Amino acid sequence: MYTPIELDELLYLSLQEDIGLGDKTTNTVVSKDARCKVELIAKADGIVSGLTVFKRLFELQQAEIEKWQEIPDGSRVKKGDVIVSFEGNARAVLSTERVALNFLMHLSGVATLTSKYVERVKDLPVRICHTRKTTPLLRALELEAVVHGGGYRHRFNLSDGILIKENHLELVGGNIATAVKLLRKKISHLERIEVEVKTLEQLKEALESGADAILLDNMSLEEIKTAVKEAKGFPVLLEASGNMTLERVRPVAETGVHIISVGAITHSAPTLDLSVLVERI
């Protein structure tokens, strides 16, 4: 996650991109001391995420916030619901609303799509996780949104866990056992090793190598079923990934895998439609 300083730096840059040298329209037609009442309204059903960022943007713009009320991140909203209400400096509000909405609509979209995947498998012992297919510099916020949508965390970055992928294997001669042995010599006994496999032959190699977790990459449903049977008796976690649509996630979960990672929940989530309404006071 971001430190407070890192988050503020990201938000400052986002505001600077949108405001530039100043909001010419607002600063001309709105009095410096004017105040307004603000309501953030849901224009579609979904899950809210990003309210901490939403509020912080107005604070950074010195909006002189009063009477702030909000529902918690992770809340389910219906079209027409009031998500946030507050009073503030009108100039600051108008100069900030677009950036604040951009963050909140995107993050709420991630949470909402995640919740749809979670809902499809809620009665099965499987976790819906994110991947590293995220927006550069927004990963921490997007992964928090996944959690707000009911999903679980995978590794945050390359230093956060071990996953031997196809290109790693290519550079060690394609031998899974060799890659696992190299890692076992270097890592703590508390760390797990996961291996990505694309075929059932690679699955057998990974099982025999003593891998702690195996990622079944872009396998067919029948291949996943076979992989689950082959792994019986091995102390190993099975993760399915690749082309994981809302239609496919349930049949994959029913095979008995432990984890399903879904790139779409971060890289292809549609925004949740939200609107800021302002009233002069």
Residue frames as qw, qx, qy, qz and C-alpha x, y, z in Angstrom:
[[0.000, 0.886, 0.463, 0.000, 0.00, 0.00, 0.00],
 [0.306, 0.688, -0.055, 0.656, 0.97, 3.64, -0.35],
 [0.348, -0.314, -0.457, 0.756, 2.38, 5.64, 2.50],
 [0.093, 0.847, 0.415, -0.319, 0.38, 8.85, 3.12],
 [0.099, -0.681, 0.317, 0.653, 3.13, 10.84, 1.39],
 [0.209, -0.047, 0.823, 0.527, 3.13, 8.54, -1.67],
 [0.177, 0.624, 0.760, 0.037, -0.65, 8.73, -1.97],
 [0.025, 0.860, 0.178, -0.477, -0.65, 12.51, -1.69],
 [0.168, -0.472, 0.539, 0.677, 2.02, 12.75, -4.37],
 [0.201, 0.249, 0.866, 0.384, -0.08, 10.62, -6.73],
 [0.085, 0.772, 0.619, -0.121, -3.17, 12.71, -6.04],
 [0.100, -0.758, 0.081, 0.639, -1.32, 16.01, -6.42],
 [0.173, -0.226, 0.696, 0.659, -0.07, 14.92, -9.85],
 [0.149, 0.477, 0.840, 0.212, -3.57, 13.86, -10.86],
 [0.016, 0.855, 0.380, -0.352, -4.98, 17.24, -9.84],
 [0.165, -0.617, 0.329, 0.696, -2.18, 19.09, -11.60],
 [0.248, 0.089, 0.806, 0.531, -2.88, 17.19, -14.81],
 [0.079, 0.663, 0.727, 0.157, -6.51, 18.28, -14.80],
 [0.128, -0.897, -0.275, 0.322, -6.27, 21.81, -13.37],
 [0.605, 0.509, 0.095, 0.605, -3.11, 22.95, -15.10],
 [0.271, 0.210, -0.204, 0.917, -2.42, 26.63, -14.38],
 [0.205, 0.178, 0.479, -0.835, -5.89, 27.12, -12.89],
 [0.215, 0.514, 0.829, 0.058, -9.57, 26.48, -13.47],
 [0.078, 0.068, 0.204, 0.973, -10.34, 29.49, -15.69],
 [0.349, -0.476, -0.575, -0.566, -14.09, 28.98, -15.80],
 [0.573, -0.583, -0.553, 0.161, -14.65, 28.35, -12.08],
 [0.461, -0.329, -0.216, 0.796, -12.28, 31.07, -10.92],
 [0.019, 0.160, 0.269, 0.949, -14.06, 33.61, -13.11],
 [0.439, -0.409, -0.451, -0.661, -17.72, 32.85, -12.42],
 [0.704, -0.512, -0.490, 0.042, -17.63, 31.56, -8.83],
 [0.223, -0.881, 0.211, -0.359, -16.91, 33.83, -5.86],
 [0.356, 0.451, -0.731, 0.368, -13.77, 33.00, -3.87],
 [0.201, -0.178, 0.717, -0.643, -15.74, 32.58, -0.66],
 [0.730, -0.024, -0.224, -0.645, -18.81, 30.83, -2.09],
 [0.275, -0.202, 0.913, -0.225, -19.84, 27.61, -0.42],
 [0.653, 0.077, -0.457, -0.599, -21.95, 24.71, -1.63],
 [0.743, -0.167, 0.571, -0.307, -23.63, 21.52, -0.55],
 [0.339, 0.431, -0.762, -0.345, -22.38, 18.44, -2.39],
 [0.834, -0.050, 0.456, -0.308, -23.98, 15.03, -2.93],
 [0.088, 0.365, -0.861, -0.342, -22.34, 12.06, -4.62],
 [0.774, 0.163, 0.253, -0.556, -25.12, 10.02, -6.23],
 [0.410, -0.085, 0.876, 0.238, -25.06, 6.46, -7.59],
 [0.532, 0.398, -0.210, -0.717, -26.44, 6.35, -11.14],
 [0.743, 0.156, -0.608, -0.232, -26.18, 2.55, -11.27],
 [0.876, -0.458, 0.071, -0.135, -26.15, -0.40, -8.88],
 [0.686, 0.469, -0.460, 0.314, -22.73, -1.50, -7.64],
 [0.758, -0.476, -0.237, 0.377, -20.08, -1.67, -4.93],
 [0.051, 0.979, -0.112, 0.163, -18.33, 1.49, -3.73],
 [0.823, -0.255, -0.005, 0.508, -14.55, 1.72, -3.40],
 [0.496, 0.345, 0.067, 0.794, -12.14, 4.63, -3.17],
 [0.234, -0.896, -0.321, -0.197, -13.87, 6.97, -0.73],
 [0.608, -0.603, 0.012, 0.516, -10.65, 7.66, 1.17],
 [0.445, 0.049, 0.379, 0.810, -9.09, 8.94, -2.05],
 [0.021, 0.720, 0.520, 0.460, -12.25, 10.84, -2.95],
 [0.391, -0.888, -0.225, 0.088, -12.21, 12.76, 0.32],
 [0.626, -0.433, 0.147, 0.632, -8.45, 13.31, 0.32],
 [0.400, 0.378, 0.408, 0.728, -8.58, 15.02, -3.08],
 [0.139, -0.859, -0.313, -0.380, -10.95, 17.67, -1.73],
 [0.613, -0.732, -0.045, 0.294, -8.78, 18.08, 1.37],
 [0.631, -0.098, 0.264, 0.723, -5.69, 18.64, -0.78],
 [0.183, 0.537, 0.383, 0.728, -7.59, 21.34, -2.66],
 [0.091, -0.114, -0.451, 0.881, -8.41, 23.02, 0.67],
 [0.254, -0.436, -0.638, -0.582, -12.14, 22.63, 0.16],
 [0.203, -0.214, 0.452, -0.842, -12.82, 23.49, 3.84],
 [0.480, -0.224, -0.792, -0.305, -15.01, 20.42, 4.26],
 [0.324, -0.137, 0.561, -0.750, -17.82, 20.43, 6.82],
 [0.739, 0.105, 0.341, -0.571, -20.65, 17.99, 7.64],
 [0.349, 0.367, -0.804, -0.312, -19.01, 15.09, 5.78],
 [0.755, -0.044, 0.533, -0.379, -21.15, 11.95, 5.70],
 [0.431, 0.417, -0.709, -0.371, -20.41, 8.77, 3.77],
 [0.968, -0.111, 0.065, -0.216, -21.26, 5.12, 3.57],
 [0.560, -0.555, 0.572, 0.227, -18.31, 2.70, 4.04],
 [0.320, 0.498, -0.709, -0.384, -16.14, 1.39, 1.23],
 [0.033, 0.032, -0.999, -0.018, -17.40, -2.02, 0.17],
 [0.415, 0.347, 0.547, -0.639, -21.04, -0.98, 0.54],
 [0.240, 0.343, 0.800, 0.430, -23.56, -2.11, -2.05],
 [0.170, 0.396, 0.151, -0.889, -25.49, 0.82, -3.55],
 [0.413, 0.560, 0.711, 0.100, -28.58, 1.13, -5.70],
 [0.232, 0.417, 0.344, 0.809, -29.23, 3.68, -8.43],
 [0.251, -0.767, -0.252, -0.533, -30.22, 6.96, -6.77],
 [0.719, -0.556, -0.293, 0.297, -28.50, 6.31, -3.44],
 [0.010, 0.941, -0.248, 0.231, -26.53, 9.15, -1.81],
 [0.863, 0.063, -0.338, 0.371, -22.99, 7.86, -1.22],
 [0.467, -0.165, -0.267, 0.827, -21.40, 11.04, 0.19],
 [0.004, -0.894, -0.310, -0.323, -22.68, 14.43, 1.27],
 [0.542, -0.368, -0.203, 0.728, -20.74, 17.44, 2.57],
 [0.140, 0.978, 0.150, -0.029, -20.39, 21.20, 2.44],
 [0.694, -0.227, 0.185, 0.657, -17.32, 22.95, 1.10],
 [0.017, -0.623, 0.206, 0.755, -15.71, 25.82, -0.76],
 [0.729, 0.570, 0.283, -0.253, -17.41, 25.96, -4.16],
 [0.370, 0.787, -0.460, -0.177, -14.30, 26.79, -6.17],
 [0.186, -0.457, 0.869, -0.047, -12.36, 23.90, -4.67],
 [0.671, 0.182, 0.668, -0.265, -15.27, 21.51, -5.18],
 [0.694, 0.672, 0.086, -0.245, -15.73, 22.33, -8.85],
 [0.272, 0.763, -0.579, -0.087, -12.00, 22.17, -9.56],
 [0.229, -0.381, 0.883, -0.151, -11.70, 18.76, -7.92],
 [0.772, 0.120, 0.391, -0.486, -14.89, 16.88, -8.79],
 [0.786, 0.481, -0.300, -0.247, -13.74, 15.39, -12.12],
 [0.318, 0.479, -0.790, 0.211, -10.52, 13.89, -10.77],
 [0.394, -0.186, 0.719, -0.541, -12.31, 12.65, -7.66],
 [0.824, 0.253, 0.183, -0.473, -15.01, 11.04, -9.78],
 [0.641, 0.527, -0.543, -0.131, -12.48, 9.47, -12.13],
 [0.063, 0.356, -0.873, 0.328, -10.80, 7.67, -9.25],
 [0.495, -0.002, 0.646, -0.581, -14.02, 6.66, -7.53],
 [0.796, 0.359, -0.037, -0.486, -15.82, 5.48, -10.68],
 [0.565, 0.468, -0.679, -0.041, -12.88, 3.34, -11.73],
 [0.011, 0.270, -0.868, 0.416, -12.24, 1.80, -8.31],
 [0.610, 0.108, 0.483, -0.619, -15.94, 1.19, -7.72],
 [0.764, 0.407, -0.307, -0.395, -16.06, -0.47, -11.14],
 [0.358, 0.381, -0.840, 0.148, -13.27, -2.84, -10.08],
 [0.267, -0.085, 0.771, -0.572, -15.10, -3.65, -6.84],
 [0.708, 0.251, 0.172, -0.637, -18.37, -4.16, -8.67],
 [0.718, 0.392, -0.520, -0.248, -16.97, -6.54, -11.28],
 [0.154, 0.309, -0.881, 0.323, -15.09, -8.46, -8.59],
 [0.476, -0.001, 0.595, -0.648, -18.32, -8.88, -6.64],
 [0.793, 0.299, -0.144, -0.511, -19.97, -10.45, -9.70],
 [0.565, 0.352, -0.745, 0.037, -17.25, -13.11, -9.90],
 [0.065, -0.198, 0.800, -0.563, -17.43, -13.69, -6.16],
 [0.651, 0.080, 0.276, -0.703, -21.21, -14.05, -6.32],
 [0.760, 0.295, -0.457, -0.356, -20.95, -16.80, -8.95],
 [0.665, 0.160, -0.702, 0.197, -18.87, -19.02, -6.64],
 [0.285, -0.583, 0.369, -0.666, -19.90, -17.86, -3.16],
 [0.875, -0.290, 0.172, -0.348, -21.03, -21.35, -2.07],
 [0.929, 0.234, -0.204, 0.204, -17.80, -23.05, -3.14],
 [0.652, -0.668, 0.114, 0.339, -14.45, -23.24, -1.24],
 [0.657, 0.332, 0.227, 0.638, -12.50, -21.14, -3.73],
 [0.205, -0.707, -0.096, 0.670, -10.95, -17.66, -3.68],
 [0.504, 0.781, 0.237, 0.284, -11.26, -15.06, -6.43],
 [0.535, -0.555, 0.092, 0.630, -7.92, -13.22, -6.68],
 [0.317, 0.902, -0.105, -0.273, -6.43, -10.42, -8.74],
 [0.850, 0.214, 0.094, 0.472, -3.40, -10.59, -11.04],
 [0.389, -0.474, 0.073, 0.786, -0.64, -8.04, -11.77],
 [0.231, 0.424, 0.555, 0.677, -2.59, -6.79, -14.81],
 [0.181, -0.785, -0.444, 0.393, -3.27, -3.44, -13.21],
 [0.277, 0.917, 0.083, 0.274, -3.04, 0.25, -14.11],
 [0.613, 0.195, -0.318, 0.696, 0.52, 1.51, -13.51],
 [0.090, 0.238, -0.376, 0.891, 0.79, 3.39, -10.20],
 [0.594, -0.278, 0.014, -0.755, -2.81, 2.55, -9.25],
 [0.570, 0.025, -0.821, -0.030, -2.20, -1.05, -8.23],
 [0.117, -0.056, -0.762, 0.635, -2.57, -0.58, -4.48],
 [0.429, 0.151, 0.207, -0.866, -5.91, 1.21, -4.93],
 [0.667, 0.144, -0.505, -0.529, -7.18, -1.34, -7.45],
 [0.468, 0.022, -0.870, 0.157, -6.25, -4.29, -5.23],
 [0.121, 0.104, 0.612, -0.774, -8.00, -2.64, -2.30],
 [0.580, 0.164, -0.107, -0.791, -11.05, -2.36, -4.55],
 [0.579, 0.085, -0.786, -0.201, -10.82, -6.09, -5.28],
 [0.204, -0.092, -0.832, 0.508, -11.00, -6.74, -1.53],
 [0.333, 0.170, 0.285, -0.883, -13.97, -4.35, -1.22],
 [0.653, 0.173, -0.392, -0.625, -15.67, -6.46, -3.88],
 [0.900, -0.223, 0.243, -0.284, -15.16, -9.64, -1.85],
 [0.835, 0.424, -0.320, 0.144, -12.03, -10.88, -3.59],
 [0.784, -0.548, 0.100, 0.275, -8.66, -11.82, -2.11],
 [0.046, 0.880, -0.422, -0.212, -5.11, -10.61, -2.52],
 [0.932, 0.235, -0.050, 0.270, -2.52, -12.41, -4.63],
 [0.626, -0.246, -0.018, 0.739, 1.08, -11.19, -4.67],
 [0.064, 0.900, 0.156, -0.402, 1.33, -7.41, -4.81],
 [0.360, 0.837, -0.369, -0.184, 4.53, -7.24, -6.87],
 [0.784, 0.381, -0.485, 0.071, 7.52, -9.32, -7.95],
 [0.183, 0.411, -0.713, 0.538, 9.11, -9.15, -4.51],
 [0.574, -0.249, 0.326, -0.708, 5.94, -10.25, -2.77],
 [0.867, -0.009, 0.446, -0.224, 5.97, -13.90, -3.79],
 [0.188, -0.397, 0.797, 0.415, 7.56, -16.53, -5.99],
 [0.773, 0.444, 0.339, -0.302, 5.97, -17.62, -9.25],
 [0.345, -0.291, 0.716, 0.532, 8.01, -19.54, -11.82],
 [0.608, 0.603, 0.178, -0.485, 6.50, -18.65, -15.18],
 [0.866, 0.443, 0.208, 0.100, 6.99, -19.83, -18.76],
 [0.420, 0.838, -0.251, 0.242, 9.79, -17.39, -19.54],
 [0.422, -0.691, 0.565, -0.159, 11.71, -18.34, -16.38],
 [0.874, -0.039, 0.485, 0.006, 11.56, -21.99, -17.44],
 [0.723, 0.678, 0.011, 0.133, 12.76, -21.12, -20.92],
 [0.178, 0.850, -0.414, 0.272, 15.86, -19.51, -19.44],
 [0.449, -0.506, 0.712, -0.185, 16.71, -22.52, -17.25],
 [0.100, 0.236, -0.917, -0.304, 16.33, -25.05, -20.06],
 [0.636, -0.156, -0.419, -0.629, 12.66, -25.78, -19.48],
 [0.547, -0.092, -0.803, 0.217, 13.31, -27.90, -16.41],
 [0.490, -0.715, -0.163, -0.471, 10.85, -27.24, -13.58],
 [0.852, -0.424, -0.207, 0.227, 12.81, -29.26, -11.02],
 [0.595, 0.170, -0.098, 0.780, 15.94, -27.19, -11.71],
 [0.074, -0.598, -0.067, -0.795, 14.11, -23.92, -11.17],
 [0.698, -0.635, -0.197, -0.268, 12.51, -25.15, -7.95],
 [0.845, -0.226, -0.195, 0.444, 15.86, -26.40, -6.58],
 [0.389, 0.367, -0.063, 0.842, 17.55, -23.08, -7.34],
 [0.319, -0.643, -0.078, -0.692, 14.88, -21.24, -5.41],
 [0.824, -0.496, -0.272, -0.034, 14.82, -23.64, -2.46],
 [0.727, -0.008, -0.236, 0.645, 18.50, -22.90, -1.86],
 [0.217, 0.318, -0.040, 0.922, 17.89, -19.15, -1.63],
 [0.394, -0.544, -0.207, -0.711, 14.54, -18.57, 0.01],
 [0.329, -0.320, 0.628, -0.628, 13.30, -18.79, 3.58],
 [0.058, -0.125, -0.990, 0.015, 11.63, -21.99, 4.74],
 [0.239, 0.479, 0.569, -0.624, 8.52, -19.88, 5.32],
 [0.338, 0.481, -0.261, -0.766, 8.14, -18.97, 1.63],
 [0.764, 0.301, 0.558, -0.121, 6.11, -20.87, -0.94],
 [0.089, -0.317, 0.644, 0.691, 7.06, -21.64, -4.52],
 [0.667, 0.501, 0.406, -0.374, 4.38, -21.54, -7.20],
 [0.281, -0.186, 0.725, 0.600, 4.93, -22.90, -10.71],
 [0.581, 0.478, 0.013, -0.659, 2.93, -21.96, -13.79],
 [0.373, -0.055, 0.881, 0.284, 2.12, -24.92, -16.04],
 [0.464, 0.346, -0.235, -0.781, 0.41, -25.09, -19.40],
 [0.678, 0.137, -0.647, -0.322, 0.19, -28.86, -19.91],
 [0.883, -0.405, 0.017, -0.236, -0.60, -31.94, -17.84],
 [0.853, 0.182, -0.268, 0.410, 2.97, -33.15, -18.44],
 [0.187, 0.527, -0.326, 0.762, 4.29, -29.97, -16.82],
 [0.648, -0.553, 0.051, -0.522, 1.81, -30.49, -13.99],
 [0.965, -0.176, -0.169, 0.098, 3.39, -33.88, -13.19],
 [0.605, 0.345, -0.288, 0.657, 6.85, -32.31, -13.23],
 [0.155, -0.602, 0.198, -0.758, 5.73, -29.55, -10.88],
 [0.830, -0.456, -0.036, -0.319, 4.14, -32.04, -8.48],
 [0.933, -0.024, -0.187, 0.306, 7.27, -34.19, -8.44],
 [0.412, 0.510, -0.248, 0.713, 9.49, -31.14, -7.91],
 [0.396, -0.417, -0.611, 0.544, 7.77, -30.35, -4.61],
 [0.024, -0.369, -0.152, -0.917, 6.14, -27.10, -5.70],
 [0.052, 0.238, 0.683, -0.689, 3.88, -25.62, -3.03],
 [0.463, 0.605, 0.350, -0.545, 1.37, -24.19, -5.50],
 [0.368, 0.077, 0.716, 0.588, 0.67, -24.74, -9.19],
 [0.345, 0.527, 0.068, -0.774, -0.93, -22.26, -11.55],
 [0.524, 0.319, 0.757, 0.226, -2.95, -23.97, -14.30],
 [0.038, 0.511, -0.155, -0.845, -2.58, -21.47, -17.13],
 [0.503, 0.384, -0.305, -0.712, -5.23, -21.32, -19.87],
 [0.088, -0.037, 0.993, 0.065, -6.16, -24.97, -19.51],
 [0.481, -0.243, -0.547, -0.640, -9.45, -26.33, -20.78],
 [0.672, -0.402, 0.222, -0.582, -12.11, -27.36, -18.29],
 [0.983, -0.005, -0.173, -0.060, -11.35, -31.04, -18.90],
 [0.603, 0.400, -0.459, 0.515, -7.63, -30.46, -18.36],
 [0.212, -0.524, 0.413, -0.714, -8.33, -28.65, -15.09],
 [0.878, -0.264, 0.049, -0.396, -10.51, -31.55, -13.92],
 [0.916, 0.166, -0.300, 0.209, -7.70, -33.98, -14.73],
 [0.303, 0.535, -0.452, 0.647, -5.14, -31.76, -12.99],
 [0.529, -0.505, 0.295, -0.615, -7.22, -31.72, -9.80],
 [0.982, -0.114, -0.044, -0.141, -7.35, -35.53, -9.83],
 [0.756, 0.374, -0.351, 0.407, -3.60, -35.82, -10.49],
 [0.079, 0.576, -0.419, 0.698, -2.84, -33.50, -7.57],
 [0.793, -0.495, -0.091, -0.343, -4.82, -35.54, -5.05],
 [0.916, -0.279, -0.118, 0.261, -2.54, -36.58, -2.22],
 [0.548, 0.271, -0.106, 0.784, 0.00, -33.82, -2.86],
 [0.266, -0.706, -0.382, 0.533, 0.23, -30.92, -0.36],
 [0.274, 0.032, 0.357, 0.892, -0.25, -28.35, -3.10],
 [0.291, 0.619, 0.338, -0.646, -2.54, -25.40, -3.84],
 [0.411, 0.316, 0.669, 0.533, -4.06, -25.29, -7.32],
 [0.130, 0.615, 0.109, -0.770, -4.73, -21.97, -9.02],
 [0.509, 0.490, 0.624, 0.335, -6.61, -21.63, -12.30],
 [0.008, -0.698, 0.028, 0.715, -6.06, -18.60, -14.50],
 [0.107, -0.163, 0.660, 0.725, -6.54, -17.44, -18.06],
 [0.301, -0.201, -0.605, -0.709, -9.67, -16.48, -20.03],
 [0.127, -0.316, -0.838, 0.426, -11.68, -16.41, -16.82],
 [0.238, -0.328, -0.318, -0.857, -15.06, -15.00, -17.81],
 [0.487, -0.148, 0.431, -0.745, -18.18, -14.70, -15.67],
 [0.873, 0.119, -0.189, -0.434, -19.65, -17.61, -17.62],
 [0.737, 0.295, -0.591, 0.143, -16.61, -19.83, -17.11],
 [0.035, -0.523, 0.625, -0.578, -15.71, -19.09, -13.49],
 [0.761, -0.242, 0.310, -0.516, -18.41, -21.31, -11.95],
 [0.969, 0.179, -0.157, -0.063, -17.54, -24.50, -13.91],
 [0.500, 0.517, -0.543, 0.434, -13.85, -23.95, -13.13],
 [0.315, -0.486, 0.523, -0.625, -14.58, -23.47, -9.43],
 [0.898, -0.114, 0.122, -0.406, -16.58, -26.70, -9.41],
 [0.776, 0.374, -0.496, 0.108, -13.48, -28.68, -10.45],
 [0.816, -0.512, -0.184, 0.195, -12.02, -28.24, -6.97],
 [0.512, 0.414, -0.193, 0.728, -9.24, -25.72, -7.57],
 [0.431, -0.534, -0.476, 0.551, -8.41, -23.57, -4.55],
 [0.089, -0.620, 0.008, 0.779, -7.81, -20.21, -6.26],
 [0.515, 0.616, 0.484, 0.348, -9.06, -18.53, -9.42],
 [0.253, -0.499, 0.054, 0.827, -7.13, -15.45, -10.52],
 [0.395, 0.738, 0.533, 0.126, -8.90, -13.05, -12.85],
 [0.388, -0.052, 0.152, 0.908, -7.09, -10.35, -14.79],
 [0.009, -0.575, -0.536, -0.619, -10.33, -8.83, -16.06],
 [0.376, -0.782, -0.477, 0.142, -11.40, -7.53, -12.65],
 [0.338, -0.680, 0.029, 0.650, -8.65, -4.91, -12.82],
 [0.246, -0.216, 0.499, 0.803, -7.73, -4.50, -16.50],
 [0.091, -0.262, -0.688, -0.671, -11.25, -4.59, -17.99],
 [0.066, -0.542, -0.726, 0.418, -13.65, -3.42, -15.30],
 [0.059, 0.659, 0.383, 0.645, -16.21, -0.89, -16.59],
 [0.045, 0.175, -0.393, 0.902, -16.59, 2.21, -14.44],
 [0.094, -0.583, -0.774, 0.228, -19.51, 2.54, -12.04],
 [0.071, 0.605, 0.310, 0.730, -21.64, 5.49, -13.10],
 [0.365, -0.582, -0.477, 0.548, -21.61, 8.17, -10.38],
 [0.172, 0.717, 0.243, 0.631, -22.45, 11.88, -10.32],
 [0.310, -0.273, -0.411, 0.813, -21.60, 14.88, -8.16],
 [0.044, -0.779, -0.483, -0.397, -24.48, 17.29, -7.61],
 [0.330, -0.050, -0.298, 0.894, -23.80, 20.78, -6.22],
 [0.155, -0.818, -0.516, -0.200, -26.24, 23.17, -4.53],
 [0.204, 0.502, -0.201, 0.816, -25.39, 26.75, -3.62],
 [0.504, -0.633, -0.551, 0.204, -25.73, 27.64, 0.07]]
